[in-house]
Amino acid sequence: MALVNLSHSLLKENRFSQSTTLGLVLLGTLLLSLASQLSLPLQPVPLTFQSTTVLLLAALLGLRLGLASVLSYLGLGSLGLPVFANFSGGAAILLHSSAGYLWGFIPAVLTTGYLLEKSAKNSSIRILLAVIAGTVVLFACGLAWLSQSLGLYLAFHFGLAPFLLSESIKMICLTLFIRFAIKRTA
């Protein structure tokens, strides 16, 4: 909750020191790295908490710092640090058949962050719609990339169907958490 309180107070005041900005980005990158390790190794796409964390970063840190956290995470992973699912790393992961989900983090954080920042009133419905939009964008990127190696039918079978229930539950829980965090810091 400390991250929630700190980031929301800074976002409301729009005062960021360079060290605070760097700290928030590093914390966001660390959270995403840890969420990647909460994984069920399904093939070809593991079930992780990455997607939820990306959307959480967009909501709590905003579009700019959420994006910086995602880009830092992808950069560290591409350099070989074991931040990706199952403690993997390296540039080859970003070319793997499931890499579209990782690349999808970028438009997902942009979409969710933009929708939440542009909304004057972040009601539960608006938050849920922003989370759904980010999730749809992320999975569209993942499926588009995965279908290049598996074909569209198998991409849907392995890249979407196993995640429908878990993503729906995660989206609802994330919406409730964000709403609670926003109310608490308002």
ROZA-859579 format. One record per atom (N, C-alpha, C): residue in three letters; x, y, z. Coordinates in steps of 0.05 Angstrom, whole numbers, plus 32768, in hexadecimal, padded with zeros to 4 digits. Atoms other than C-alpha are relative to their C-alpha. Layout:
<pts>
AlaXYZ...
</pts>
This chain:
<pts>
Met80107FE88000Met800080008000Met801180198000Ala7FEE7FE98000Ala803C802E8009Ala8004800A7FE4Leu7FFC7FF8801CLeu8047802E7FBDLeu7FE7800F7FF7Val801A7FF38008Val7FFD80407FB3Val7FFF801C800BAsn80027FE57FF4Asn7FFF807A7FE4Asn801580137FF5Leu7FEB7FEF800BLeu804280957FCBLeu7FFA80087FE3Ser80047FFA801CSer803280907F81Ser7FE880127FFCHis80187FEF8004His7FEC80AE7F87His8004801C800BSer7FFB7FE57FF5Ser800380E87FB3Ser8012800F7FEDLeu7FEE7FF38013Leu803B80F77F81Leu7FF280077FE6Leu800F7FFB8019Leu800D80F17F45Leu7FED80178004Lys80137FEB7FFCLys7FDA811F7F64Lys800E801B8002Glu7FF17FE77FFDGlu800E81547F75Glu801180067FE7Asn7FF07FFD8019Asn803381487F33Asn801C800B8006Arg7FE57FF97FF9Arg807681517F57Arg80117FE78002Phe7FEF80178000Phe80AA811D7F47Phe801D800A8001Ser7FE47FFB8001Ser80F281237F5BSer800C7FE97FEEGln7FF480158010Gln812280FB7F2FGln80047FE78010Ser7FFB80187FF0Ser813280CC7F68Ser7FE57FF18006Thr801A800C7FFBThr80E880C07F77Thr7FF67FF27FE7Thr8008800C8019Thr80D980B37F2EThr800F7FE67FFBLeu7FEF80178004Leu811380837F28Leu7FF87FEA8014Gly800880147FECGly80FE80607F69Gly7FE67FF37FF9Leu801A800B8008Leu80B680577F51Leu80037FED7FE8Val7FFB80108017Val80CE803C7F0EVal800E7FE58008Leu7FF280197FF6Leu80FE800B7F30Leu7FED7FEE8010Leu801380107FF1Leu80C87FF57F60Leu7FEC7FF27FEEGly8012800C8014Gly80987FEA7F26Gly800D7FEA7FF1Thr7FF18015800EThr80CD7FC27F01Thr80037FE88011Leu7FFD80167FEDLeu80DA7F987F3FLeu7FE67FF18003Leu801A800D7FFDLeu80907F8B7F49Leu7FF97FEE7FE7Leu8005800F8019Leu80897F757F00Leu80127FE77FFESer7FEE80178000Ser80C67F487F06Ser7FF77FEB8014Leu800980147FECLeu80AB7F277F45Leu7FE67FF37FF7Ala8019800B800AAla80667F1F7F26Ala80047FEB7FEASer7FF980128015Ser80877EFB7EECSer80067FE4800AGln7FF880197FF4Gln809F7EC57F1BGln7FE87FF0800CLeu8019800E7FF7Leu80587EB57F34Leu7FF47FF47FE7Ser8006800B801BSer804F7E867EFASer7FF87FE38001Leu8007801C8006Leu802D7E467EE4Leu800B7FFC7FE4Pro7FF38003801APro80597E2D7EABPro7FF07FF27FEALeu800F800A8017Leu80247E217E76Leu801080047FE7Gln7FF27FFD8019Gln803D7E197E2FGln7FEC80077FEAPro7FE77FF18003Pro80487E407E04Pro8000801A8010Val80027FE77FF1Val80307E7A7E31Val7FFC7FFA801EPro800480067FE3Pro803A7E767E7DPro7FEB8013800BLeu80147FF07FF1Leu80047E8F7EACLeu800F800E8016Thr7FF17FF07FECThr80237EC87ED5Thr7FEE8017800APhe800D7FE77FF7Phe800F7F077EFAPhe800B80187FF2Gln7FF47FE9800EGln80347F327EC8Gln7FEB80137FF5Ser80157FEE800CSer7FF67F4C7EA4Ser7FF280118014Thr800D7FF17FEBThr7FD47F5F7EE4Thr80138016800BThr7FED7FED7FF5Thr80137F827EFDThr800480177FEDVal7FFD7FEB8014Val801B7FA97EBCVal7FE980148003Leu80187FEF7FFDLeu7FD47FC47EC4Leu8000800E801ALeu7FFE7FF37FE5Leu7FE07FD27F0ELeu801480177FFFLeu7FEC7FEB8003Leu801E7FFA7EFCLeu7FF480187FF1Ala800D7FEA800FAla7FF680237ECAAla7FED800F8012Ala80147FF37FEEAla7FC180317EFFAla800E80108016Leu7FF47FF47FE8Leu7FEF80417F39Leu801680147FF9Leu7FEA7FEE8007Leu802B80617F17Leu7FF980137FEAGly80077FEF8016Gly800780807EDCGly800D7FF67FE6Leu7FF68008801BLeu8015807A7E92Leu801E80027FFEArg7FE37FFA8005Arg805B80987E92Arg80127FED8011Leu7FEF80117FEFLeu807980737ECELeu7FFA7FE27FFDGly8007801C8006Gly805380337EBFGly800E7FF67FE8Leu7FF280068019Leu807080347E79Leu801E7FFD8005Ala7FE380017FFAAla80B680427E94Ala80077FE6800FSer7FFC80197FF2Ser80AF80067EC3Ser80007FE87FEDVal800280168013Val80997FD87E8BVal80187FFF7FEDLeu7FE87FFF8012Leu80D17FF07E5CLeu80197FF7800FSer7FE980097FF0Ser81047FE67E94Ser80007FE28004Tyr8003801D7FFCTyr80EA7FA07EA1Tyr80087FF17FE6Leu7FF9800D8019Leu80EE7F8D7E57Leu801E80047FF9Gly7FE47FFB8005Gly81337FAD7E51Gly80127FEF8011Leu7FF080117FEFLeu814F7F897E8DLeu7FFE7FE27FF8Gly8003801C8009Gly81327F477E74Gly800F7FFB7FE6Ser7FF280038019Ser814F7F527E2FSer801E7FFE8003Leu7FE480007FFBLeu81937F5D7E4DLeu80097FE6800EGly7FF9801A7FF4Gly81907F187E6DGly7FF97FFD801DLeu800880037FE4Leu81787F277EB4Leu7FE87FEE8001Pro801680147FFEPro81497EEF7ECAPro7FE6800B800BVal80187FF37FF6Val810B7F1B7ED1Val7FE77FF57FF3Phe8017800B800DPhe80DD7EF77EA1Phe7FF67FE7800EAla800C80177FF3Ala80B07EBD7EB4Ala80147FE98003Asn7FEE80167FFAAsn80D47E827ED4Asn801D80078000Phe7FE57FF67FFDPhe81127EAB7EE0Phe80107FFF7FE6Ser7FF38000801ASer81227EB07E96Ser8007801D7FF8Gly7FF77FE6800AGly81447EE97E72Gly800F7FFC7FE6Gly7FF28000801AGly81677EFB7E31Gly7FEF800A7FEAAla800E7FF48017Ala81557F1B7DEFAla7FF07FEB7FF1Ala800F8015800EAla813E7ED87DD3Ala7FE47FFD800AIle801B80027FF4Ile81027ED97E02Ile7FEE80147FF2Leu80117FEB800ELeu80EA7F187DDELeu7FFB7FF97FE3Leu8006800A801BLeu80E87EF07D9DLeu7FF17FE68001His800E801A7FFCHis80C77EB17DBAHis7FE380037FF6Ser801C8000800ASer80827E9D7DA2Ser7FED800E8013Ser80117FF37FEDSer80647EBA7DE2Ser8009801D8006Ala7FF57FE57FFAAla808B7EFC7DDFAla7FEC80167FFAGly80147FEB8006Gly804F7F227DC4Gly7FF280098019Tyr800C7FF87FE6Tyr80337F217E0BTyr80128014800ELeu7FED7FED7FF4Leu80727F437E24Leu7FFF801A7FF2Trp80017FE7800FTrp80717F767DECTrp7FE5800E8004Gly801A7FF57FFAGly80277F7F7DFBGly7FFE80108019Phe7FFF7FF17FE7Phe80397F9B7E3FPhe8001801E7FFAIle7FFD7FE38006Ile804B7FDD7E1DIle7FE6800D7FF8Pro801A7FF48006Pro80087FEC7DFBPro7FEC7FFD8016Ala801380047FEAAla7FE37FCF7E37Ala800380158015Val7FFB7FEC7FEBVal80047FFE7E69Val7FF8801C7FF5Leu80087FE7800CLeu7FF980387E38Leu7FE280037FFFThr801D7FFF8002Thr7FB080277E2DThr7FF38004801CThr800C7FFF7FE5Thr7F9F801C7E77Thr8007801B800DGly7FF87FE77FF4Gly7FC880577E8EGly7FF280187FF5Tyr800E7FEA800DTyr7FAA80867E5BTyr7FE380028008Leu801D7FFF7FF9Leu7F6280727E6ALeu7FFC8008801CLeu80037FF87FE4Leu7F6C807A7EB5Leu8008801C8004Glu7FF77FE47FFDGlu7F9180BC7EAFGlu7FEC80137FF4Lys80137FEE800DLys7F5D80DA7E80Lys7FE47FFF800CSer801A80027FF4Ser7F2280C47EAASer7FFF80138019Ala80037FEE7FE9Ala7F0C80FC7ED9Ala7FF77FF28019Lys800A800F7FE9Lys7EE980CB7F06Lys80057FE37FFCAsn7FFA801C8003Asn7F0680867F0FAsn7FEE7FEF8011Ser801380127FF3Ser7EC9805F7F22Ser80097FE37FFBSer7FF9801C8004Ser7ECC80147F27Ser7FFC7FF77FE4Ile80068008801CIle7EAD800D7EE2Ile8015800B7FEEArg7FEB7FF58011Arg7EE0803C7EC2Arg801A7FF28004Ile7FE7800F7FFBIle7F1980187EE4Ile7FFE7FE57FF3Leu8003801A800CLeu7EFE7FD57ECELeu800280027FE1Leu7FFE7FFD801DLeu7EF67FEE7E86Leu801D80057FF7Ala7FE47FFB8007Ala7F3E80087E86Ala80107FE78003Val7FF280197FFBVal7F577FC67EA2Val7FF97FEC7FE9Ile800880118016Ile7F2F7F9F7E6EIle800D80097FE6Ala7FF37FF68019Ala7F497FCB7E36Ala801D7FF97FFFGly7FE380077FFFGly7F917FC17E4CGly80047FE27FFCThr7FFE801D8003Thr7F867F767E51Thr7FFB7FF77FE4Val80078007801CVal7F667F727E0CVal801880077FEEVal7FE97FF88010Val7FA07F997DEEVal80187FED8004Leu7FEA80127FFALeu7FD37F6D7E11Leu7FFC7FE57FF2Phe8005801A800BPhe7FB27F2C7DFBPhe7FFF80027FE1Ala80007FFD801DAla7FA87F477DB4Ala801D7FFE7FF5Cys7FE480018008Cys7FF37F527DAFCys800C7FE48003Gly7FF6801B7FFBGly80037F0E7DCDGly7FF57FEC7FEBLeu800C80138013Leu7FD27EE97DA0Leu800A80057FE3Ala7FF67FF9801BAla7FE97F0E7D61Ala801C7FF47FFCTrp7FE4800A8002Trp80327EFA7D6FTrp7FFF7FE18001Leu8001801D7FFDLeu80217EB37D85Leu7FF47FF37FE7Ser800D800C8017Ser7FF57EA77D48Ser80147FFD7FE8Gln7FEC80028015Gln80327EB27D1CGln800E7FE58000Ser7FF3801A7FFFSer80507E717D35Ser7FED7FE98003Leu801380167FFCLeu80127E487D48Leu7FE880017FEEGly80197FFD800EGly7FDC7E627D1BGly7FEB800B8013Leu80147FF27FF0Leu7F9E7E877D33Leu7FF17FEE8012Tyr801080127FEFTyr7F767E4C7D4DTyr80107FF78018Leu7FF080097FEALeu7FAF7E307D77Leu800880178013Ala7FF97FE87FF0Ala7FC27E767D8EAla7FE980068014Phe80177FFC7FEEPhe7F7C7E7F7DAAPhe7FFE7FE98015His800380177FEEHis7F7C7E397DC7His801580008017Phe7FEB80017FECPhe7FBF7E407DEBPhe8006801C800CGly7FF87FE57FF8Gly7FC67E8C7DF1Gly7FEA8011800CLeu80167FF07FF5Leu7F817EA37E07Leu7FEE7FEE8012Ala801480117FF2Ala7F527E6A7E1CAla80097FF9801CPro7FF880087FE4Pro7F7C7E537E59Pro7FFF80188013Phe7FFE7FE87FEFPhe7F7C7E9B7E73Phe7FE6800F8004Leu80197FF17FFELeu7F347EB17E6CLeu7FF68002801CLeu800A7FFF7FE5Leu7F1E7E9E7EB2Leu8013800F8013Ser7FED7FF37FEESer7F5E7EB37ED6Ser8002801E7FFBGlu7FFF7FE38007Glu7F627EF67EB1Glu7FE7800E8009Ser80187FF37FF7Ser7F1A7F057EC0Ser80008005801EIle7FFE7FFE7FE3Ile7F257EF87F0AIle801480168007Lys7FEB7FEC7FFALys7F657F217F0ALys7FF7801C7FF9Met800A7FE68008Met7F437F5B7EE6Met7FED800B8016Ile80137FF77FEBIle7F0B7F5E7F1AIle800F8007801ACys7FF07FFA7FE7Cys7F3C7F597F55Cys801180197FFDLeu7FF07FE88005Leu7F697F8D7F36Leu7FF080198001Thr80127FE97FFFThr7F2F7FBD7F2CThr7FF98007801CLeu80087FFB7FE4Leu7F197FB57F74Leu8018800C8010Phe7FE87FF77FF2Phe7F617FBF7F8DPhe8006801E7FF8Ile7FFA7FE48009Ile7F6C7FFE7F62Ile7FEB8013800BArg80157FEE7FF6Arg7F29801B7F77Arg80048005801EPhe7FFB7FFD7FE4Phe7F39800E7FC0Phe801980128005Ala7FE77FF07FFDAla7F7F802C7FB8Ala7FFA801E7FF9Ile80077FE58008Ile7F63806A7F95Ile7FEF800E8016Lys80117FF47FEALys7F2E80757FCBLys801080068018Arg7FF07FFD7FE7Arg7F60806C8002Arg801480177FFEThr7FED7FEA8003Thr7F91809F7FE6Thr7FF3801A7FF8Ala800D7FE78009Ala7F5D80D27FCFAla7FFB80138017
</pts>
